[in-house]
Amino acid sequence: MIKPISKLCATAILLAGLLASFTLQAAEEVNAKAAKVVSLTNPANTYGVQIGDKLSRKIVLEVPAPFKIADGAFPKKGSKTNGVELVEIEVQTDQQKDVTLYTVNLSYQTFTNPSKPSVMQLPAEKLALTGGAKAETLEVPAWGFWLSPIVTGGIETAQKNIQPEAAPPLVDDRAHKTRFALFASLLAASLIALLYMNADDNWLPFMGGAFAKAHRQLKRLAKSSGTKTAAEEASALEKRALVYIHQAFNQHFGANMFARDIEPFVAKRSSFKKMKAEIAQFFDESNQSLYSIEPRDSQKIIQDLANLSRQLRACERGV
């Protein structure tokens, strides 16, 4: 009787072992086919977070076929949970033979400012799976962190610690003022010099000299000689132009001035020294006009005398 009982026990033990093995294998197959979180990467620090800081999570999910995660199952950008807002979401899908890998990048920002350190958390997520025989969900746990206030205390603390605004340091602009005054003086001097050189009227002192008057007369005479006139009339205008220049020389010299008086004149009026050659040429032209019997281009001579009077006016004004 002992041997049959021993064989029966051995057979029972063997059957129990085989059943346990099959049960374990079936459980492993079920677990292998279940959706799961492969990896979850949270921010590095759970402290020192302040208002406006961005916190990022990276989640890798493995979903076996035929399950999948619909686009609408992921959290929506802009959703807020207890002062934490989802500001960015990116989902990447990698379709493999038997599974689908989802890489989800979530970026959150905190928009609350407590008066003292407080515990907050990135929200947990429940992702619904579709495509299977029954509805299933995949859960992503929450992640807690400490939110630090920008300042401790309230408005009373801020009022106690407020400091008066310091006056900004003044910029030393004395050097700039000096340079500005210098350039303004140079500009004014240049404008006055141009005025003395080119103005016909007596706007400023020393502008109403004899040659300035002669130049105005010669300009009017040059316009008159520009019209068609008889030869005798043109010659008369030429002689009148010469007289205007002679009168100006006589006024500056203090007596009737002739060609022999050029040296004493430039010695007396040193500002005319640079025009010595032109003055000598004028007296030569004057003698030719008085004594020449050949016809002359009176209109050109009058224009030349107007140009000469302008140069002599500049010498008269000292510019």
C-alpha positions as CSV (number, residue, x, y, z in Angstrom):
1,M,0.0,0.0,0.0
2,I,2.9,2.3,0.6
3,K,4.2,2.3,-3.0
4,P,0.9,3.2,-4.7
5,I,0.5,6.1,-2.2
6,S,4.0,7.4,-2.9
7,K,3.4,7.3,-6.7
8,L,0.2,9.2,-6.3
9,C,1.8,11.9,-4.2
10,A,4.6,12.3,-6.7
11,T,2.2,12.6,-9.5
12,A,0.2,15.2,-7.6
13,I,3.3,17.2,-6.9
14,L,4.3,17.1,-10.5
15,L,0.9,18.3,-11.7
16,A,1.0,21.1,-9.2
17,G,4.4,22.2,-10.4
18,L,3.3,22.2,-14.0
19,L,0.2,24.1,-13.2
20,A,2.1,26.8,-11.3
21,S,4.6,27.1,-14.2
22,F,1.8,27.6,-16.7
23,T,0.1,30.1,-14.4
24,L,3.4,32.1,-14.0
25,Q,4.0,32.0,-17.7
26,A,0.5,33.3,-18.5
27,A,0.9,36.0,-15.9
28,E,4.2,37.1,-17.5
29,E,2.6,37.1,-20.9
30,V,-0.2,39.3,-19.6
31,N,2.3,41.7,-18.0
32,A,4.4,41.8,-21.1
33,K,1.4,42.9,-23.1
34,A,0.2,45.5,-20.6
35,A,0.8,49.3,-21.3
36,K,3.4,50.8,-19.0
37,V,5.5,53.9,-18.3
38,V,9.0,53.0,-19.5
39,S,10.7,56.1,-18.1
40,L,9.7,59.3,-16.3
41,T,12.2,62.2,-16.1
42,N,11.2,65.0,-13.7
43,P,13.0,68.3,-12.9
44,A,16.3,67.9,-11.2
45,N,15.5,69.9,-8.0
46,T,12.4,69.8,-5.8
47,Y,13.2,73.1,-4.2
48,G,14.1,76.7,-5.1
49,V,11.2,77.0,-7.6
50,Q,9.8,80.5,-8.0
51,I,6.9,82.1,-9.8
52,G,7.4,82.0,-13.6
53,D,10.0,79.2,-13.5
54,K,9.5,76.5,-16.2
55,L,9.5,72.9,-15.1
56,S,9.8,70.1,-17.7
57,R,8.9,66.4,-17.6
58,K,9.7,63.7,-20.1
59,I,7.6,60.6,-20.2
60,V,8.2,57.5,-22.4
61,L,5.2,55.2,-22.7
62,E,5.0,51.7,-24.2
63,V,1.6,50.7,-25.5
64,P,1.2,47.2,-27.0
65,A,-0.9,46.5,-30.1
66,P,-3.8,46.9,-30.6
67,F,-4.0,49.6,-28.0
68,K,-3.1,53.2,-28.7
69,I,-3.4,56.6,-27.1
70,A,-5.7,59.1,-28.9
71,D,-4.5,62.6,-29.5
72,G,-7.4,63.9,-27.3
73,A,-6.2,61.8,-24.4
74,F,-3.1,63.9,-23.8
75,P,-3.4,67.0,-21.5
76,K,-4.2,70.3,-23.3
77,K,-1.9,73.2,-23.6
78,G,-3.0,76.0,-21.4
79,S,-4.7,73.8,-18.8
80,K,-4.2,74.9,-15.2
81,T,-4.1,72.9,-12.0
82,N,-3.7,74.6,-8.6
83,G,-1.5,77.4,-10.0
84,V,0.5,75.3,-12.4
85,E,-0.1,75.8,-16.1
86,L,0.8,73.5,-19.0
87,V,2.5,75.9,-21.4
88,E,4.0,73.4,-23.9
89,I,3.4,69.8,-24.9
90,E,5.2,67.7,-27.6
91,V,4.3,64.1,-28.5
92,Q,6.5,61.9,-30.6
93,T,5.3,58.5,-31.8
94,D,7.5,55.5,-32.7
95,Q,5.5,52.7,-34.2
96,Q,7.2,49.3,-33.9
97,K,6.1,45.7,-34.6
98,D,4.1,44.8,-31.5
99,V,4.2,48.1,-29.5
100,T,4.1,51.8,-29.9
101,L,6.4,54.1,-28.0
102,Y,5.1,57.5,-27.1
103,T,7.6,60.2,-26.0
104,V,5.8,63.0,-24.3
105,N,7.6,66.3,-23.3
106,L,5.6,68.5,-20.9
107,S,6.6,72.0,-19.9
108,Y,4.8,73.7,-16.9
109,Q,5.0,77.2,-15.4
110,T,4.0,78.3,-11.9
111,F,1.7,81.4,-11.7
112,T,1.2,81.8,-8.0
113,N,3.2,83.7,-5.5
114,P,2.7,82.6,-1.9
115,S,3.9,84.6,1.0
116,K,5.8,81.6,2.4
117,P,7.3,78.4,1.0
118,S,4.6,75.9,0.0
119,V,4.3,72.4,-1.5
120,M,3.0,72.2,-5.0
121,Q,2.9,69.5,-7.6
122,L,2.9,68.8,-11.3
123,P,-0.4,67.1,-11.8
124,A,-0.9,63.4,-12.3
125,E,-2.2,62.4,-15.7
126,K,-4.6,59.6,-16.7
127,L,-4.2,58.6,-20.4
128,A,-7.1,56.6,-21.8
129,L,-6.1,53.7,-24.1
130,T,-8.4,52.8,-27.1
131,G,-8.5,49.9,-29.5
132,G,-8.7,47.0,-27.1
133,A,-11.6,44.8,-26.0
134,K,-12.1,47.0,-22.9
135,A,-11.2,50.5,-21.8
136,E,-7.9,50.9,-20.0
137,T,-6.0,53.8,-18.6
138,L,-2.3,54.5,-18.1
139,E,-1.5,56.6,-15.0
140,V,1.4,59.1,-14.7
141,P,2.1,60.0,-11.1
142,A,2.2,63.6,-9.8
143,W,5.5,65.2,-8.9
144,G,5.8,67.4,-5.8
145,F,8.1,70.4,-5.3
146,W,8.6,73.4,-3.0
147,L,7.6,76.8,-4.4
148,S,9.6,79.6,-2.8
149,P,8.2,83.2,-2.6
150,I,10.2,86.0,-4.2
151,V,10.2,87.9,-1.0
152,T,9.1,86.8,2.5
153,G,6.4,88.8,4.2
154,G,3.7,91.0,2.7
155,I,3.3,94.7,1.8
156,E,4.1,95.7,5.4
157,T,7.5,94.1,5.2
158,A,8.1,95.7,1.8
159,Q,7.2,99.2,3.2
160,K,9.6,98.8,6.1
161,N,12.5,97.9,3.8
162,I,11.8,100.4,1.0
163,Q,14.7,102.7,0.2
164,P,14.5,106.2,-1.2
165,E,15.5,106.5,-4.9
166,A,19.1,107.6,-5.2
167,A,19.6,110.6,-7.5
168,P,21.5,109.6,-10.7
169,P,25.0,110.9,-10.9
170,L,25.4,114.1,-13.0
171,V,27.3,114.0,-16.2
172,D,30.1,116.5,-16.5
173,D,29.2,118.4,-19.7
174,R,31.7,121.2,-19.3
175,A,34.0,119.8,-22.0
176,H,31.0,119.4,-24.4
177,K,29.9,123.0,-23.7
178,T,33.4,124.3,-24.4
179,R,33.5,122.4,-27.7
180,F,30.0,123.6,-28.6
181,A,30.9,127.2,-27.9
182,L,34.1,126.8,-30.0
183,F,32.3,125.3,-32.9
184,A,29.5,127.9,-32.7
185,S,32.1,130.7,-32.7
186,L,33.8,129.2,-35.7
187,L,30.4,128.9,-37.5
188,A,29.5,132.5,-36.7
189,A,32.9,133.8,-37.8
190,S,32.6,131.8,-41.1
191,L,29.1,133.2,-41.7
192,I,30.2,136.7,-41.0
193,A,33.2,136.2,-43.4
194,L,30.9,135.0,-46.1
195,L,28.7,137.9,-45.5
196,Y,31.5,140.4,-45.7
197,M,32.8,138.7,-48.9
198,N,29.5,138.5,-50.8
199,A,27.0,141.0,-49.3
200,D,26.4,144.1,-51.4
201,D,24.4,146.1,-48.8
202,N,25.7,147.8,-45.7
203,W,24.4,145.3,-43.1
204,L,27.4,145.3,-40.9
205,P,30.2,147.8,-39.9
206,F,32.9,148.4,-42.6
207,M,30.6,147.1,-45.3
208,G,29.8,150.5,-46.8
209,G,33.3,151.3,-48.2
210,A,34.2,153.0,-51.5
211,F,34.8,149.8,-53.4
212,A,31.5,148.3,-52.1
213,K,29.7,151.3,-53.5
214,A,31.6,151.1,-56.8
215,H,30.8,147.4,-57.0
216,R,27.0,148.1,-56.7
217,Q,27.3,150.8,-59.4
218,L,29.2,148.5,-61.7
219,K,26.7,145.6,-61.3
220,R,23.9,148.0,-62.4
221,L,26.1,149.3,-65.2
222,A,26.9,145.7,-66.4
223,K,23.2,145.0,-66.7
224,S,22.7,148.1,-68.7
225,S,25.6,147.3,-71.1
226,G,24.1,143.8,-71.7
227,T,21.4,145.3,-73.9
228,K,22.2,146.1,-77.5
229,T,23.6,149.7,-77.5
230,A,25.5,151.8,-80.0
231,A,29.2,151.9,-80.0
232,E,29.4,155.4,-78.7
233,E,27.0,154.7,-75.9
234,A,28.9,151.5,-74.9
235,S,32.2,153.5,-74.9
236,A,30.6,156.1,-72.6
237,L,29.4,153.3,-70.2
238,E,33.0,151.9,-70.2
239,K,34.4,155.3,-69.2
240,R,31.8,155.7,-66.5
241,A,32.8,152.3,-65.1
242,L,36.5,153.3,-65.0
243,V,35.5,156.5,-63.2
244,Y,33.7,154.5,-60.5
245,I,36.9,152.5,-59.8
246,H,39.1,155.6,-59.9
247,Q,36.8,157.4,-57.4
248,A,37.1,154.5,-55.0
249,F,41.0,154.5,-55.3
250,N,41.0,158.3,-54.8
251,Q,38.9,158.0,-51.7
252,H,41.1,155.4,-50.1
253,F,44.4,157.1,-51.2
254,G,43.2,160.5,-50.0
255,A,44.1,162.2,-53.3
256,N,43.9,161.6,-57.0
257,M,45.7,158.3,-57.5
258,F,47.7,157.4,-60.6
259,A,49.8,154.4,-61.7
260,R,52.9,155.8,-60.1
261,D,51.1,155.9,-56.7
262,I,50.5,152.1,-56.6
263,E,53.5,151.5,-54.3
264,P,52.6,154.2,-51.8
265,F,48.9,153.0,-51.9
266,V,49.7,149.4,-51.0
267,A,52.1,150.6,-48.4
268,K,49.4,152.7,-46.8
269,R,46.6,150.0,-47.3
270,S,48.3,146.7,-46.7
271,S,45.1,144.7,-47.2
272,F,45.3,145.6,-51.0
273,K,48.9,144.3,-51.3
274,K,47.8,140.9,-52.7
275,M,46.0,142.8,-55.5
276,K,49.0,144.8,-56.6
277,A,49.3,143.2,-60.0
278,E,45.5,143.5,-60.7
279,I,45.6,147.2,-59.7
280,A,48.5,147.9,-62.1
281,Q,46.6,146.1,-64.9
282,F,43.6,148.3,-64.2
283,F,45.5,151.6,-64.6
284,D,47.0,150.2,-67.8
285,E,43.5,149.4,-69.1
286,S,42.3,152.8,-68.0
287,N,45.1,154.5,-70.0
288,Q,44.3,152.4,-73.1
289,S,40.6,153.3,-72.8
290,L,41.4,157.0,-72.7
291,Y,43.9,157.1,-75.5
292,S,43.1,154.1,-77.8
293,I,41.4,154.8,-81.1
294,E,40.7,151.1,-81.9
295,P,37.3,149.7,-81.2
296,R,37.0,147.8,-77.8
297,D,34.7,145.2,-76.3
298,S,33.2,147.6,-73.8
299,Q,30.7,145.1,-72.5
300,K,33.5,142.6,-71.5
301,I,35.6,145.4,-70.0
302,I,32.6,146.5,-67.8
303,Q,32.1,142.9,-66.6
304,D,35.8,142.6,-65.8
305,L,35.7,145.8,-63.9
306,A,32.7,144.5,-61.9
307,N,34.7,141.4,-61.0
308,L,37.7,143.5,-60.0
309,S,35.6,145.8,-57.8
310,R,34.3,142.7,-56.0
311,Q,37.9,141.5,-55.3
312,L,38.9,145.0,-54.1
313,R,35.8,145.2,-51.9
314,A,37.0,142.0,-50.2
315,C,40.4,143.6,-49.5
316,E,38.5,146.7,-48.3
317,R,36.6,144.6,-45.8
318,G,39.7,142.7,-44.7
319,V,38.6,139.2,-45.8
